[in-house]
C-alpha cells in the first residue's frame, strides 16, 4: 500500500463529490427562478440516495466478483470484505475501501446528470423511484461491463478512462428516453402551441457551477489513474486542455452563427470539452486533447442547435452535451489513444491500430441501446403507475412551491 496514492485518490474522491453540488448550481442557474430549488434538490439528494444504495449493494453489483462478464455478484453486500487491504484487480497501492468510495462519487453524479433533461416538470416522488431503479439496473451493469474485473467490454479492450460510456453516454441517452416519454414543458416555444422562450434566470450561478465542475473534473479524470504519478499528470493536463479548446470552439461557433459570444456558451463549451476528454484523458497526449476539445465544442453546439427541429424538449441540453460529447470522446479515443501515454491502454487508428476504433464503436453502441431501451421502459412503467409529471397548474406555479413548499428568492 502506498500512502501517497491513497491520499491522492481520497482527495480526488472529494473533488468528484464536489461536482454534484457544482452540477446543481450549473443546472439551477439555467432554469426559471420558480424551479431553482427543485432543480438543485434533484441533484443534491443523489448524494444521499445513491450513496446509501452504493454501500448496500451497488458497489458489489458494479465491481464485485464477476458473473458471466455481465454483473458482479453480491459477495460484497453491505461492503462485506471491502476494507483496508488493496484489491489487486483494481489497484495494488490503495485500500479497497478507498477505491470503493472513489467509485461511489461516479455512481452519484451519473444519474444526477439526467435531471437536466426533465427540469421544471417531473414529480419528485417518481424521480426518486426512477433513480433507485436506474442506478440498480442500468448504471451498475454498464459500470461492470466497462470497468469491472471480468466485464465483457473491458475484456474486449474498450477504452474508457474515466466515464465517457459509463457516465456520459449512459446518462445522456437515458435523458433522451425521458424527454420522449415525458413530452415538452408547458408553453415552451417551438413545441406544439408553445409561445414562451424560457431563458436562464441566473447565469452567474451557472458559470459558478461550471467552474466547480471543471475543478472537480481533475479528480474525475486524473484521479482515475488511481496513483499519484506520471499518468495522473498526463490525464490532468489532457483534461484541462480539452476543456480549454472546447470553450473556444463552442464560443467561436456561436459567434459565427449568432453574431455574439455568450457566457452560457462558454460554460457549455467547457462542460462539453470535459465530457469529451473524459474517456480519452489517460490515453492521449496534449495536442490530441486539444483536437478532441475543438471537435467536441463545435459538434455539441450543433447538437444543441438541432434540438427543436428534432421535436424534443431536453430542458438543459443533457443529450446534446453529455450523450453527443461522450460519443465524440469515445470514438476519438479510438483514433488518438497511444501506448506512449499509457502502456496499459492501446494504440488507436492514428497510431497503427485501426481495430481500436471498432471496439470503441461497439462500446458506444451497446451503451446507447441498453441504456435507452431500459430507461424508456422504466419511464413508461412509472408514467402508467405513479405519473411522471406534475399537473399543469403545478408546473405553472413552479416546482419549488408545489413540490417542496419553498422559494429560492424572497419577493
N, C-alpha and C positions, 0 to 999 in steps of 0.2 A: 504494500500500500504506500502511496506517495502523498504526503501532507499537502504539498503544493497543488497537485492535481485535484485533490479533494476540495481544497479551499476555492480553487478556480471554478469548479463545477457548481459548488454551492452558491457562489456569487452569481454565476451565470443563471442558476435557477431563480435567484431573487430578481435578476433583471427580466427574465421571462415572465415572472409573476407580475411585475410592474406593467407589462404590456397589456394585460387585461383591463386595468383601470385606464391606461392610456387609450385603448380602443374605445372604452366607454366615453371618454371625452371627445375622441375623434368622431364617433357616431353622434354623440349627444349634441354637438355643435351644428350638425347638418340637418337636424330635424326642426320642426316648428317648436316654439317655446312651450306650447301646451303639452308636448310629448318628451321633453328633455329628460325628466326623471325616470319615466317609464323605459326609455331607451338605455339610460345609464344602468338602471336596475337589472335589465335583462343581461347585461354584461357582467356586472359585479356579482350577481348571485351565482354565476358559474363557478366562482372561486369556492363557494361553499358546497354547492351541489355536486359538481364533478370531482372536487377534492375528496369528498367522502366516498363517492362511488369508486374512485380510483383505488383508495386504500382497501375497501371491502373486497372488490372482485375485478375492477378494471385492469389493474396492473397485471394480475395473473392471466387474464384473457389476452392481453396485448403482448406481454413479454414472457409469460410463463412457459414451462416445458411444452414443446411443440406437439400438436396433434394434426398430422397429415399435411403440414405446411399451411394450414388454414387458420388455426386459432391456438392460443395457449390453453393449457388445462388449468384446473383450479388448485394445484398444489400450493400456490402462494395466497390462497384465500385469506383475507384479513391480514395480509403481509406476513403470514407464517413463513419463517425461514429467510425473510428479507432483512438482513441485519448488517453487521459491521464488516463482514468478510466480503471481498470482491467476488462477483460472479463473472468468471473469466470470459465467458462468451460475449459479454458486453464491454467490460473494462477490467484490466488486471490491476489498476492502480488506485481505484476509488472504491469506497464501501458500496455494497449492493444497494443499501438504503439511499445513498446519495444519488445513484443512477435512477432509482425509482422516483424520488421526489423531483428530480430534474425533468423526467418524462411526464410527471403529473402536470407540470405547468403547460406542456404542449397539449395534453388532453383537455385542459381547462379552456385555453384560448381558441382551440379549433371550433367547437360548437358556438362559442361567442361570436365568431366571425359571421355566422349565418344570420345573426339577429338583424344586421343592417338591411337585409332583403325585405323583411316584413315590417320594418319600423313603422310605427304610427297606426297599426291596425290589428295586432294579434293579442288574443286573450292571454293573460299571464298564467292562468291555471293550465291551459292547454300547452302553452310554451314549456312549462316545467315538465310535463309528462313527455312531450316530444323529446326534450333534451335527455332525459333518462334513457329513453328507447334508442335514440340516435347514437348516443355515446356508447351504448352497450353493443348494438348490432351493426353499426357502421364504422365508427371510429376504431374500436378495439380490433376487429378483424383486419381492417386495412393497415393499421399500425403493425400488426403481427406479420402480415404478408411482406411488408417492405423492410421493417426493422427488426422483427423478432428472430431469435435464433431458430433457424429451420423454416422461416417464412418462405413461401414459394417464389415471390418476386425477388426477394433478396438472393435466393439460391440461383435464380435465373440470371442475376447480375445487374438488376436495375439499380441505378444510382439516384439516391435522394438524400443528400447530406443532412438536411435539416427540416424537410417537410414540404417540398413542392407538391408531391402527390398526397402524402398522408394528411397534410394540413390544408393547403390552399385549394387544390383541385377538389379534394374531398368535400370541404365546406362550400366552395363556390358552386359546385354543381347541385348540391343539396339546396342552396339558395334558389337556384332556377326552378327546382321542383316545387319549392314553397310558393313562389310567386305565381306559377302556372295554376296551382290549385287554389290559391287564395284570391287571386284577382287584384286589380289596381285599387289604390286608395280612393276614397270618395272624393269626387270632384277634381281628380288630378288631370291636368291639361294633357291632351294627346291621346286620351283613352276614353272611348265612348262619348259621353256628353260632358266630359271634364273640361272645365274652363279655367281652373286655378293653377298657376305655376308656383309650386312650392319651392321656397328658397331657404338656405340655411339661416338659422336665427342667430348664430354666434360663431362666426368664422375664427375669431381668436381662440376659442375653445378647441375648435377642430385642429388648428395649427399646433396648439399646445399638445393635443393628443398625438398628432403625427410626430412631433418631436420626441415624445415619450416612447412611441413605437420604435422610432429609429434608434434611440438609445437602448431600449430593451432588446432590439434585434441583434445586437452584438452578443448578448448572452444566448440568444436563439441559435445563431449560426456559429460563432466562434466557440461557444460552449459545447456544440455538438462534436467537437474534436475530442472531448472528454479528457483532455490533458492540457496542461499549460506548456505548450511547446510550439514548434515551428508551424504545424498545421493550424493551430488556433490563430496564430498571427496571420497566416495566409487567408484564412476564412474571414477574419476580421477586416482585413484590407479589401478583399473582394466584396464583402457586404457593403462597406462604405462607398466604394467606387461605383457599384451597381446602382445604389440609391442616388448618388450624385448625378450620374449620367441620365437616369430616367427622369429626375426632376427637370433637367434641362430639356430633354427631348419632348416631354409632355407639354411643358410651357411653350416650347418652340412651336409645336404642332398647333397648340391652342392659339397662339399669337397669329400664326399664319391663317388659321381657319376663322377665328372670331375677331381678329383685329386688335385684341387686348390680352395681355397675360393676366392671370388671376392668382390670388393666394390659394384658393381652393384647388386650382390646377397644380400648383407647386406641391401642395401637401399630398394630393392624389398621386402625382407622379413619383414622389418619394416612396410612397407605400407600394406602388406598382413595381418599382425597381427592387425594393426589398423583397417582395413576393417572388419576383423572377430569379433573383440571385440565390434564393434560399436553397433550392436543390443542388445548385452548382457550386456553392461557396467553398466547399472543401476539395474541389476537383479542378478549378480553373485558375489561371493566372490573372494578374491585374488588368491587362489590356482586354482579355476576353470578358472580364467582368464589366468593363466599360461598354463593350459592344452589346452584351446582354441587356444592360440597363438602357442603352439608347433604343434598342429594338422594342423592349418592353414598354417604355414610355409612350412611343407612338402607337403601337398596336393596342394597348389598353385604352388610350384616349379614343381611338377609332371604335373600339368595342363599346365604350360608353355612349358614343355618338349615335350608334345604330340602334340602341335600346328601344326608343319609341317606335321605330319602323318595324321592329320585331314583335311589338304588341305586348310587352310585359312591363310591369312596374316594380322594378328592383330598386327600392327606395334609395339606398345608399351605395349602389353600384358594386355589390359584392361579386356578381357574376363577371362584370367587365374587368374588375381589378384582380380578384383572387382566383377565379376559375381560369380566365384567359391568361393572366400573368403567370399562374402556376404551370399552365400548359406550355407557354413560351419558354419558361425557365427549364422545365423538364426536358423539352426537346432540344434546346440549345446546349444543355449539358451533354447530350449525345453527340454534339458537334465539337465542343471546346474542352471537354474533360481530357486531362493528361496525367499520366503516372509521374511526370516530373514534379507535379504538385503533391500528389498523394499516391504513393506506391501501392496502397491497399485498394485503390479505386480501379479505373480502367481508362484506356485511351478512347477518345471519341473519333468521329469521322475525320476531322481535320488533323488528327494525329495518327492516322493509319488504321483505324478500326471502324469501318462503316457499320458493322453489325450492332454497335452500341446504340446507334440511333433507333434501330428497330426494336431493341429491348426497351428503350425509353418509351417508344410509342405504345408498346404493349402495356407497360405500367400505367401510362396515361389513359389508354382506352379502357382497361379493366376498372380503374378507379372511377372514371366517368360513368360507366354503365352501372356498376354495382351501387355506387352512392346515389345516383339519380333514381334508379328503379326502387330501391328500398325506401329512400326518403319520400318518393312520390306515394308509395303505398301507405307509409305511416301517416302522411298528411291526409290522405283520403279517409283512412280509418278514423283518425281523430276528428276530422271535419264532420263525419257522419255520427260520431258518438258524443263528443264534447263541444264541437264547434270550434273553428279556428279563429274567427274574427269577433271583435266586439260589435255591438249593434251600431247602426248608422248614427244614432243620436250620441252614443258614447264616443264614437270616432270624431264627431263634430266638436264635442265638448273637450276632447283631449284625454289621453290615457293617464296623464298624471293625476287628475282628479277622479276619473271614473274607475281606474284600476288600483290606485294607491292612496287616494284621498290626500294628496299633497300637491303643492305647486312649486315649480322651480324658482319663480321670481315673485316677489310681492308687488302688487299693483299700486 
